[in-house]
Amino acid sequence: MYIKVLTVSALNSYIKKVMDNDFILSNIHVKGEISNLKIHDSGHIYFSLKDEGSKINAVMFRRDAEGLEFLPENGMNVEIAGRISLYLKEGSYQLYCTKMTQAGIGELYAAFLKLKERLEREGLFDAEHKKPIPVYPRRIGVVTSPTGAAVRDIINVARRRSRNVDILIYPSLVQGPAASEELIRGIRYLNSIEDIDVIIIARGGGSIEELWSFNNEALAYEVYKSKKPIISGVGHETDFTIIDFVSDRRAPTPSAAAEIAVPSFEEFNGRISNAESRLHSLFDSRLVYKKNMLERFRNRLELNNPTNYIVNGYNFIDNLKTRLNHNMQMVLNMKKEQLGKLNAVLNAHSPLNVLNKGYSIVQDKEGNVISSIDRLKTMNRIYITLKDGKVETNVSFEGE
């Protein structure tokens, strides 16, 4: 009997052809709740559509998404028109959505929003309650599944960034009814260890059902009461849980949580080198600035040197002295000339000049000139001034 053996590609192509030619699958209407929503930069929308018992992957391409009258969100109930087809590369079927209308918010998402609103009113999300993440921790505690990709990502990132940080793993369930209690026990245990500097709570991405353990109210209060700072690294960047809002720092992924908790040794050395370079640059700039300032002060000091004032003062005094001597000499010459003129006038009118002609002056003892015989008769002694001297003599008259 001949058996035809198909390749995987041929099998998937056959299944795709069957689906594409099925009347119901090629024109189908489905209702459900959106989860795992991702809006790509290209404009395509990727998500899952689920109900209480199952889910299906879905995509809405940009040309159809541009016609939406609302922005899809996780937990939103929608009705979708489209077709079911096979994605050949992965061999998985998915819903290709052409139209979407809003039907309401899913029960889980509504419960999430209700709890979030209540805890926010109680102040569990307030910034003043956030504890600072240590810059250089020595030991980090991690609460996560010991077999998941999240713990491997955290260890790899931490070891790559620094070999000086110890990591203590507390193995815990991260999904299912018992997961929240185990996560709470992990936080309590790591808080009891004195040298734990920071705690990471992490798991990989998933649907709202798979992440529901992290929306537990008791877990939220345990995170809030933790003495150690807590970093939440749950899901992917678009996934949000209650502990993301309560924790001291939210990381979009487990790897990002490790990057926040563990400082990079290379970055640390780089910061030191940059700081050293800036210090040298600042020192050199400061030194140049001080040298320039010193040079300006020196120039100003030379310009205002008191020696210059003294020298200029001496020059000023010498100029004054020269002008004074010149003026004094001019005044002296003028006075000499005036004196000569007065002396000539005086000599011209001096009675002493008469003495040179043989005349004499007769005076009493008080120096009064005696110019008459009557006055002379009353004198006993007189003084006679001649041209070459003065003589004293007695007065006598003949015939008396």
Contacts in CASP RR format, 6 or more apart in sequence:
PFRMAT RR
TARGET T0000
AUTHOR 0000-0000-0000
METHOD contacts of the structure
MODEL  1
MYIKVLTVSALNSYIKKVMDNDFILSNIHVKGEISNLKIHDSGHIYFSLK
DEGSKINAVMFRRDAEGLEFLPENGMNVEIAGRISLYLKEGSYQLYCTKM
TQAGIGELYAAFLKLKERLEREGLFDAEHKKPIPVYPRRIGVVTSPTGAA
VRDIINVARRRSRNVDILIYPSLVQGPAASEELIRGIRYLNSIEDIDVII
IARGGGSIEELWSFNNEALAYEVYKSKKPIISGVGHETDFTIIDFVSDRR
APTPSAAAEIAVPSFEEFNGRISNAESRLHSLFDSRLVYKKNMLERFRNR
LELNNPTNYIVNGYNFIDNLKTRLNHNMQMVLNMKKEQLGKLNAVLNAHS
PLNVLNKGYSIVQDKEGNVISSIDRLKTMNRIYITLKDGKVETNVSFEGE
6 14 0 8 1.000
9 88 0 8 1.000
12 86 0 8 1.000
12 88 0 8 1.000
12 91 0 8 1.000
13 88 0 8 1.000
15 86 0 8 1.000
15 91 0 8 1.000
16 85 0 8 1.000
16 86 0 8 1.000
16 88 0 8 1.000
19 25 0 8 1.000
19 26 0 8 1.000
19 84 0 8 1.000
19 85 0 8 1.000
19 86 0 8 1.000
19 93 0 8 1.000
20 26 0 8 1.000
20 83 0 8 1.000
20 85 0 8 1.000
22 84 0 8 1.000
25 83 0 8 1.000
25 84 0 8 1.000
25 85 0 8 1.000
26 83 0 8 1.000
26 84 0 8 1.000
27 81 0 8 1.000
27 82 0 8 1.000
27 83 0 8 1.000
28 81 0 8 1.000
28 82 0 8 1.000
28 83 0 8 1.000
28 84 0 8 1.000
28 95 0 8 1.000
29 79 0 8 1.000
29 80 0 8 1.000
29 81 0 8 1.000
29 82 0 8 1.000
30 49 0 8 1.000
30 56 0 8 1.000
30 79 0 8 1.000
30 80 0 8 1.000
30 82 0 8 1.000
30 95 0 8 1.000
31 77 0 8 1.000
31 78 0 8 1.000
31 79 0 8 1.000
31 80 0 8 1.000
31 103 0 8 1.000
32 49 0 8 1.000
32 50 0 8 1.000
32 51 0 8 1.000
32 77 0 8 1.000
32 78 0 8 1.000
32 79 0 8 1.000
32 80 0 8 1.000
32 103 0 8 1.000
33 49 0 8 1.000
33 50 0 8 1.000
33 51 0 8 1.000
33 75 0 8 1.000
33 76 0 8 1.000
33 77 0 8 1.000
33 78 0 8 1.000
33 106 0 8 1.000
33 108 0 8 1.000
33 109 0 8 1.000
34 47 0 8 1.000
34 48 0 8 1.000
34 49 0 8 1.000
34 72 0 8 1.000
34 73 0 8 1.000
34 74 0 8 1.000
34 75 0 8 1.000
34 76 0 8 1.000
34 77 0 8 1.000
34 78 0 8 1.000
35 47 0 8 1.000
35 48 0 8 1.000
35 50 0 8 1.000
35 55 0 8 1.000
35 74 0 8 1.000
35 75 0 8 1.000
35 207 0 8 1.000
35 208 0 8 1.000
35 209 0 8 1.000
36 46 0 8 1.000
36 47 0 8 1.000
36 48 0 8 1.000
36 74 0 8 1.000
36 206 0 8 1.000
36 207 0 8 1.000
37 45 0 8 1.000
37 46 0 8 1.000
37 47 0 8 1.000
37 72 0 8 1.000
37 73 0 8 1.000
37 74 0 8 1.000
37 238 0 8 1.000
38 45 0 8 1.000
38 46 0 8 1.000
38 47 0 8 1.000
38 236 0 8 1.000
38 238 0 8 1.000
39 45 0 8 1.000
39 72 0 8 1.000
40 46 0 8 1.000
42 62 0 8 1.000
43 62 0 8 1.000
43 65 0 8 1.000
44 59 0 8 1.000
44 60 0 8 1.000
44 61 0 8 1.000
44 62 0 8 1.000
44 65 0 8 1.000
45 59 0 8 1.000
45 60 0 8 1.000
45 65 0 8 1.000
45 72 0 8 1.000
45 97 0 8 1.000
46 57 0 8 1.000
46 58 0 8 1.000
46 59 0 8 1.000
47 57 0 8 1.000
47 58 0 8 1.000
47 59 0 8 1.000
47 60 0 8 1.000
47 72 0 8 1.000
48 55 0 8 1.000
48 56 0 8 1.000
48 57 0 8 1.000
48 58 0 8 1.000
48 207 0 8 1.000
49 55 0 8 1.000
49 56 0 8 1.000
49 58 0 8 1.000
49 78 0 8 1.000
49 80 0 8 1.000
49 95 0 8 1.000
50 56 0 8 1.000
50 207 0 8 1.000
50 209 0 8 1.000
55 207 0 8 1.000
56 93 0 8 1.000
56 94 0 8 1.000
56 95 0 8 1.000
57 92 0 8 1.000
57 94 0 8 1.000
57 95 0 8 1.000
58 80 0 8 1.000
58 94 0 8 1.000
58 95 0 8 1.000
58 96 0 8 1.000
58 97 0 8 1.000
59 94 0 8 1.000
59 95 0 8 1.000
59 96 0 8 1.000
59 97 0 8 1.000
60 96 0 8 1.000
60 97 0 8 1.000
60 98 0 8 1.000
60 100 0 8 1.000
61 96 0 8 1.000
64 97 0 8 1.000
64 98 0 8 1.000
64 99 0 8 1.000
68 100 0 8 1.000
70 102 0 8 1.000
72 78 0 8 1.000
72 100 0 8 1.000
73 109 0 8 1.000
74 109 0 8 1.000
74 208 0 8 1.000
74 238 0 8 1.000
75 105 0 8 1.000
75 106 0 8 1.000
75 108 0 8 1.000
75 109 0 8 1.000
75 110 0 8 1.000
75 208 0 8 1.000
76 102 0 8 1.000
76 104 0 8 1.000
76 105 0 8 1.000
76 106 0 8 1.000
76 109 0 8 1.000
77 102 0 8 1.000
77 103 0 8 1.000
77 104 0 8 1.000
77 105 0 8 1.000
77 106 0 8 1.000
78 100 0 8 1.000
78 101 0 8 1.000
78 102 0 8 1.000
78 103 0 8 1.000
78 104 0 8 1.000
79 100 0 8 1.000
79 101 0 8 1.000
79 103 0 8 1.000
80 95 0 8 1.000
80 97 0 8 1.000
80 99 0 8 1.000
80 100 0 8 1.000
81 97 0 8 1.000
81 98 0 8 1.000
81 99 0 8 1.000
81 100 0 8 1.000
82 95 0 8 1.000
82 96 0 8 1.000
82 97 0 8 1.000
82 98 0 8 1.000
82 99 0 8 1.000
83 95 0 8 1.000
83 96 0 8 1.000
83 98 0 8 1.000
84 93 0 8 1.000
84 94 0 8 1.000
84 95 0 8 1.000
84 96 0 8 1.000
85 93 0 8 1.000
85 94 0 8 1.000
85 96 0 8 1.000
86 92 0 8 1.000
86 93 0 8 1.000
87 93 0 8 1.000
87 94 0 8 1.000
105 113 0 8 1.000
108 208 0 8 1.000
108 209 0 8 1.000
108 212 0 8 1.000
109 208 0 8 1.000
111 215 0 8 1.000
112 208 0 8 1.000
112 215 0 8 1.000
112 242 0 8 1.000
115 215 0 8 1.000
115 217 0 8 1.000
115 220 0 8 1.000
115 242 0 8 1.000
116 242 0 8 1.000
116 245 0 8 1.000
119 125 0 8 1.000
119 217 0 8 1.000
119 220 0 8 1.000
119 242 0 8 1.000
119 245 0 8 1.000
119 246 0 8 1.000
120 245 0 8 1.000
123 129 0 8 1.000
124 220 0 8 1.000
124 221 0 8 1.000
124 224 0 8 1.000
124 245 0 8 1.000
124 246 0 8 1.000
125 245 0 8 1.000
125 246 0 8 1.000
129 224 0 8 1.000
130 248 0 8 1.000
130 249 0 8 1.000
131 228 0 8 1.000
131 229 0 8 1.000
131 248 0 8 1.000
132 229 0 8 1.000
132 248 0 8 1.000
133 198 0 8 1.000
133 229 0 8 1.000
133 231 0 8 1.000
133 248 0 8 1.000
133 249 0 8 1.000
133 260 0 8 1.000
133 261 0 8 1.000
134 197 0 8 1.000
134 198 0 8 1.000
134 229 0 8 1.000
135 263 0 8 1.000
136 263 0 8 1.000
136 268 0 8 1.000
137 165 0 8 1.000
137 197 0 8 1.000
137 198 0 8 1.000
137 261 0 8 1.000
137 262 0 8 1.000
137 263 0 8 1.000
138 164 0 8 1.000
138 165 0 8 1.000
138 166 0 8 1.000
138 195 0 8 1.000
138 197 0 8 1.000
139 165 0 8 1.000
139 166 0 8 1.000
139 167 0 8 1.000
139 168 0 8 1.000
139 195 0 8 1.000
139 196 0 8 1.000
139 197 0 8 1.000
140 158 0 8 1.000
140 165 0 8 1.000
140 166 0 8 1.000
140 167 0 8 1.000
140 168 0 8 1.000
140 196 0 8 1.000
140 197 0 8 1.000
140 198 0 8 1.000
140 199 0 8 1.000
140 200 0 8 1.000
140 261 0 8 1.000
140 262 0 8 1.000
141 167 0 8 1.000
141 168 0 8 1.000
141 169 0 8 1.000
141 170 0 8 1.000
141 190 0 8 1.000
141 196 0 8 1.000
141 198 0 8 1.000
141 199 0 8 1.000
141 200 0 8 1.000
142 151 0 8 1.000
142 154 0 8 1.000
142 167 0 8 1.000
142 168 0 8 1.000
142 169 0 8 1.000
142 170 0 8 1.000
142 199 0 8 1.000
142 200 0 8 1.000
142 201 0 8 1.000
142 202 0 8 1.000
143 170 0 8 1.000
143 172 0 8 1.000
143 183 0 8 1.000
143 186 0 8 1.000
143 187 0 8 1.000
143 190 0 8 1.000
143 199 0 8 1.000
143 200 0 8 1.000
143 201 0 8 1.000
143 202 0 8 1.000
144 150 0 8 1.000
144 151 0 8 1.000
144 154 0 8 1.000
144 169 0 8 1.000
144 170 0 8 1.000
144 171 0 8 1.000
144 172 0 8 1.000
144 174 0 8 1.000
144 200 0 8 1.000
144 201 0 8 1.000
144 202 0 8 1.000
144 203 0 8 1.000
144 254 0 8 1.000
145 151 0 8 1.000
145 171 0 8 1.000
145 172 0 8 1.000
145 173 0 8 1.000
145 174 0 8 1.000
145 203 0 8 1.000
146 169 0 8 1.000
146 171 0 8 1.000
148 203 0 8 1.000
148 204 0 8 1.000
149 204 0 8 1.000
149 254 0 8 1.000
150 174 0 8 1.000
150 202 0 8 1.000
150 203 0 8 1.000
150 204 0 8 1.000
150 233 0 8 1.000
150 254 0 8 1.000
151 169 0 8 1.000
151 202 0 8 1.000
151 254 0 8 1.000
153 253 0 8 1.000
153 254 0 8 1.000
153 255 0 8 1.000
153 258 0 8 1.000
154 167 0 8 1.000
154 200 0 8 1.000
154 202 0 8 1.000
154 254 0 8 1.000
154 255 0 8 1.000
154 257 0 8 1.000
154 258 0 8 1.000
155 167 0 8 1.000
155 258 0 8 1.000
156 255 0 8 1.000
157 255 0 8 1.000
157 258 0 8 1.000
157 259 0 8 1.000
157 262 0 8 1.000
158 165 0 8 1.000
158 167 0 8 1.000
158 258 0 8 1.000
158 261 0 8 1.000
158 262 0 8 1.000
161 258 0 8 1.000
161 259 0 8 1.000
161 262 0 8 1.000
161 263 0 8 1.000
161 264 0 8 1.000
161 265 0 8 1.000
161 266 0 8 1.000
161 267 0 8 1.000
162 262 0 8 1.000
162 263 0 8 1.000
162 264 0 8 1.000
162 265 0 8 1.000
162 268 0 8 1.000
163 265 0 8 1.000
164 265 0 8 1.000
165 262 0 8 1.000
168 190 0 8 1.000
168 193 0 8 1.000
168 196 0 8 1.000
170 186 0 8 1.000
170 189 0 8 1.000
170 190 0 8 1.000
172 179 0 8 1.000
172 182 0 8 1.000
172 183 0 8 1.000
172 185 0 8 1.000
172 186 0 8 1.000
173 179 0 8 1.000
173 182 0 8 1.000
173 183 0 8 1.000
173 213 0 8 1.000
174 183 0 8 1.000
174 203 0 8 1.000
174 204 0 8 1.000
174 213 0 8 1.000
174 214 0 8 1.000
175 203 0 8 1.000
175 210 0 8 1.000
175 211 0 8 1.000
175 213 0 8 1.000
176 212 0 8 1.000
176 213 0 8 1.000
179 213 0 8 1.000
180 213 0 8 1.000
180 214 0 8 1.000
180 216 0 8 1.000
180 218 0 8 1.000
180 219 0 8 1.000
183 201 0 8 1.000
183 213 0 8 1.000
183 214 0 8 1.000
183 216 0 8 1.000
183 219 0 8 1.000
183 222 0 8 1.000
184 218 0 8 1.000
184 219 0 8 1.000
184 222 0 8 1.000
187 199 0 8 1.000
187 201 0 8 1.000
187 222 0 8 1.000
187 223 0 8 1.000
187 226 0 8 1.000
187 230 0 8 1.000
188 222 0 8 1.000
190 196 0 8 1.000
190 199 0 8 1.000
190 228 0 8 1.000
191 199 0 8 1.000
191 226 0 8 1.000
191 227 0 8 1.000
191 228 0 8 1.000
196 228 0 8 1.000
197 228 0 8 1.000
197 229 0 8 1.000
198 228 0 8 1.000
198 229 0 8 1.000
198 230 0 8 1.000
198 231 0 8 1.000
198 261 0 8 1.000
199 226 0 8 1.000
199 228 0 8 1.000
199 229 0 8 1.000
199 230 0 8 1.000
199 231 0 8 1.000
200 230 0 8 1.000
200 231 0 8 1.000
200 232 0 8 1.000
200 233 0 8 1.000
200 254 0 8 1.000
200 257 0 8 1.000
200 258 0 8 1.000
200 261 0 8 1.000
201 214 0 8 1.000
201 223 0 8 1.000
201 230 0 8 1.000
201 231 0 8 1.000
201 232 0 8 1.000
201 233 0 8 1.000
201 234 0 8 1.000
201 243 0 8 1.000
201 247 0 8 1.000
202 232 0 8 1.000
202 233 0 8 1.000
202 234 0 8 1.000
202 254 0 8 1.000
202 257 0 8 1.000
203 211 0 8 1.000
203 214 0 8 1.000
203 233 0 8 1.000
203 234 0 8 1.000
203 235 0 8 1.000
203 254 0 8 1.000
204 234 0 8 1.000
204 235 0 8 1.000
204 236 0 8 1.000
204 253 0 8 1.000
204 254 0 8 1.000
205 211 0 8 1.000
205 234 0 8 1.000
205 235 0 8 1.000
205 236 0 8 1.000
205 239 0 8 1.000
206 235 0 8 1.000
206 236 0 8 1.000
206 239 0 8 1.000
211 234 0 8 1.000
211 235 0 8 1.000
211 239 0 8 1.000
211 241 0 8 1.000
213 219 0 8 1.000
214 232 0 8 1.000
214 234 0 8 1.000
214 241 0 8 1.000
214 242 0 8 1.000
214 243 0 8 1.000
214 244 0 8 1.000
215 241 0 8 1.000
215 242 0 8 1.000
215 243 0 8 1.000
216 242 0 8 1.000
217 242 0 8 1.000
219 242 0 8 1.000
219 243 0 8 1.000
220 242 0 8 1.000
220 243 0 8 1.000
220 246 0 8 1.000
223 230 0 8 1.000
223 232 0 8 1.000
223 243 0 8 1.000
223 246 0 8 1.000
223 247 0 8 1.000
224 246 0 8 1.000
229 248 0 8 1.000
229 249 0 8 1.000
230 243 0 8 1.000
230 247 0 8 1.000
230 248 0 8 1.000
230 249 0 8 1.000
231 247 0 8 1.000
231 248 0 8 1.000
231 249 0 8 1.000
231 250 0 8 1.000
231 251 0 8 1.000
231 257 0 8 1.000
231 260 0 8 1.000
231 261 0 8 1.000
232 241 0 8 1.000
232 243 0 8 1.000
232 244 0 8 1.000
232 247 0 8 1.000
232 249 0 8 1.000
232 250 0 8 1.000
232 251 0 8 1.000
232 257 0 8 1.000
233 244 0 8 1.000
233 250 0 8 1.000
233 251 0 8 1.000
233 252 0 8 1.000
233 253 0 8 1.000
233 254 0 8 1.000
233 256 0 8 1.000
233 257 0 8 1.000
234 241 0 8 1.000
234 243 0 8 1.000
234 244 0 8 1.000
234 254 0 8 1.000
235 241 0 8 1.000
235 252 0 8 1.000
235 253 0 8 1.000
235 254 0 8 1.000
236 252 0 8 1.000
236 253 0 8 1.000
237 252 0 8 1.000
237 253 0 8 1.000
244 250 0 8 1.000
249 260 0 8 1.000
251 257 0 8 1.000
251 259 0 8 1.000
251 260 0 8 1.000
347 353 0 8 1.000
351 361 0 8 1.000
352 387 0 8 1.000
355 361 0 8 1.000
355 385 0 8 1.000
355 386 0 8 1.000
355 387 0 8 1.000
356 387 0 8 1.000
358 386 0 8 1.000
358 387 0 8 1.000
360 384 0 8 1.000
360 385 0 8 1.000
360 386 0 8 1.000
361 369 0 8 1.000
361 384 0 8 1.000
361 385 0 8 1.000
362 369 0 8 1.000
362 370 0 8 1.000
362 371 0 8 1.000
362 376 0 8 1.000
362 382 0 8 1.000
362 383 0 8 1.000
362 384 0 8 1.000
362 385 0 8 1.000
363 369 0 8 1.000
363 370 0 8 1.000
363 382 0 8 1.000
363 383 0 8 1.000
363 384 0 8 1.000
363 385 0 8 1.000
364 370 0 8 1.000
364 379 0 8 1.000
364 382 0 8 1.000
364 383 0 8 1.000
365 381 0 8 1.000
365 383 0 8 1.000
367 383 0 8 1.000
370 376 0 8 1.000
370 379 0 8 1.000
370 382 0 8 1.000
376 382 0 8 1.000
376 395 0 8 1.000
377 395 0 8 1.000
377 397 0 8 1.000
379 395 0 8 1.000
380 394 0 8 1.000
380 395 0 8 1.000
381 392 0 8 1.000
381 393 0 8 1.000
381 394 0 8 1.000
381 395 0 8 1.000
382 392 0 8 1.000
382 393 0 8 1.000
382 395 0 8 1.000
383 390 0 8 1.000
383 391 0 8 1.000
383 392 0 8 1.000
383 393 0 8 1.000
384 390 0 8 1.000
384 391 0 8 1.000
384 392 0 8 1.000
384 393 0 8 1.000
END
